[in-house]
């Protein structure tokens, strides 16, 4: 029987039950904080925030953070976390930036974790990020190294089987970002699309808006 496409709304309730996702978010947050230096006064945007693992990992260290996603199921889980913790510096929005630029403000830091491989055309999204980034702001995007289509059981809705770091760096530079560099930040051990355990590398690509 063919595997089914992942339904993020249905998966939301048990999304955080997977330890490897929690560990990945911890590793990515640590790498982001190391890259940006002193983030205490920063206003951040977390694109494709899901249940908020990275959003809430960064929240204690920054001034404010806005999590956006297209899955209302995922955002519902995040809303419950924010309400339970009584957080005042977290905003949540259901926005699809692939359809329109619906952002109404700019940010010091823009992050995204394991979302870009689901984006068919990356450059227009990076243009939106650049437009809504404050001068000298930071962008930190984490995603898969090239993985040959084995990370997901079903690749419907997956447009990139990981990324070539050099290619992605050039796309960032073309969008206007400077100081662009990539580094390994995590590994995830999980069954591949064939059911065999495999180790997948995750990297962070970071840059600045030097204006």
Residue pairs with C-beta under 8 A, 6 or more apart in sequence:
2 154
3 153
3 154
3 193
4 154
5 154
5 156
5 157
6 152
6 153
6 154
6 157
8 50
8 71
8 73
8 74
9 71
9 72
9 73
9 74
10 73
11 73
12 50
12 51
12 71
12 73
12 74
12 76
12 77
13 73
13 77
15 21
15 50
15 51
15 74
15 77
16 22
16 51
16 53
16 77
20 188
20 189
20 190
21 53
22 53
23 186
24 53
24 113
24 114
24 186
24 188
24 202
25 53
25 54
25 57
25 113
26 57
27 185
27 186
27 202
28 54
28 57
28 113
28 142
28 185
28 186
28 202
28 204
29 54
29 57
29 58
30 185
31 140
31 142
31 183
31 185
31 186
31 204
32 54
32 58
32 109
32 111
32 140
32 204
32 206
33 39
33 58
33 61
35 138
35 140
35 204
35 206
36 42
36 109
36 138
36 140
39 58
39 61
39 62
39 108
39 109
40 61
40 62
40 63
41 62
41 63
41 108
42 62
42 63
42 107
42 108
42 109
42 138
43 62
43 63
43 64
43 65
43 66
43 105
43 107
43 108
43 109
44 58
44 62
44 64
44 65
44 66
44 107
44 108
44 109
44 110
44 111
45 65
45 66
45 68
45 103
45 107
45 109
45 110
45 111
45 132
46 52
46 54
46 55
46 58
46 65
46 66
46 67
46 68
46 111
46 112
46 113
47 68
47 97
47 110
47 111
47 112
47 115
47 125
47 129
48 68
48 69
48 112
48 113
48 114
48 115
48 118
49 55
49 67
49 68
49 69
49 74
49 75
49 78
49 92
50 69
50 71
50 74
50 78
51 74
51 77
51 78
51 81
52 67
52 77
52 78
52 81
52 82
52 90
53 113
54 111
54 113
55 65
55 67
55 78
55 90
56 78
56 81
56 82
56 85
56 87
56 90
58 65
58 111
59 65
59 87
59 89
59 90
62 89
62 109
63 89
64 89
64 90
64 91
65 89
65 90
65 91
66 90
66 91
66 92
66 93
66 107
67 75
67 78
67 90
67 91
67 92
67 93
68 92
68 93
68 94
68 95
68 97
69 75
69 78
69 94
69 95
70 94
70 95
70 96
72 94
75 92
75 94
78 92
79 92
82 90
82 92
95 102
95 103
96 102
97 103
97 125
97 128
98 119
98 120
98 121
98 124
98 125
101 128
101 131
101 132
103 128
103 132
105 132
106 132
106 133
106 134
106 137
107 132
107 133
107 134
107 137
108 133
108 134
108 137
108 138
109 137
109 138
109 139
109 140
110 129
110 132
110 133
110 137
110 138
110 139
110 140
111 139
111 140
111 141
111 142
112 141
112 142
112 143
113 141
113 142
113 143
114 142
114 143
114 144
114 202
115 143
116 122
116 125
116 141
116 143
116 160
116 163
117 143
117 144
117 158
117 159
117 160
117 161
117 162
117 163
118 157
118 158
118 159
119 125
119 159
119 160
120 159
122 168
122 171
123 171
123 174
123 175
126 171
126 172
126 175
126 177
127 175
129 139
129 175
130 175
130 176
130 177
130 209
133 139
133 209
134 209
135 209
135 210
135 211
136 208
136 209
136 210
136 211
137 208
137 209
138 206
138 207
138 208
139 172
139 177
139 206
139 207
139 208
139 209
140 204
140 205
140 206
141 204
141 205
141 206
142 185
142 186
142 202
142 203
142 204
142 205
143 162
143 163
143 202
143 203
143 205
144 151
144 161
144 162
144 163
144 200
144 201
144 202
144 203
145 162
145 163
145 165
145 200
145 201
145 202
145 203
146 161
146 162
146 163
146 164
147 161
147 162
147 200
148 161
148 162
149 155
149 158
149 161
149 193
150 161
150 192
150 193
150 194
150 198
151 158
151 161
151 162
151 190
151 192
151 193
151 200
152 158
152 193
153 193
154 193
155 161
155 193
162 200
165 182
165 203
165 205
168 182
168 205
169 180
169 181
169 182
169 205
172 180
172 205
172 207
173 180
173 207
176 209
177 207
177 208
177 209
178 207
178 208
178 209
178 210
179 206
179 207
179 208
179 210
180 205
180 206
180 207
181 205
181 206
181 207
182 203
182 204
182 205
182 206
183 203
183 204
183 206
184 201
184 202
184 203
185 202
185 203
185 204
186 201
186 202
187 199
187 200
187 201
187 202
188 199
188 200
188 202
189 197
189 198
189 199
189 200
190 197
190 198
190 200
191 197
191 198
192 198
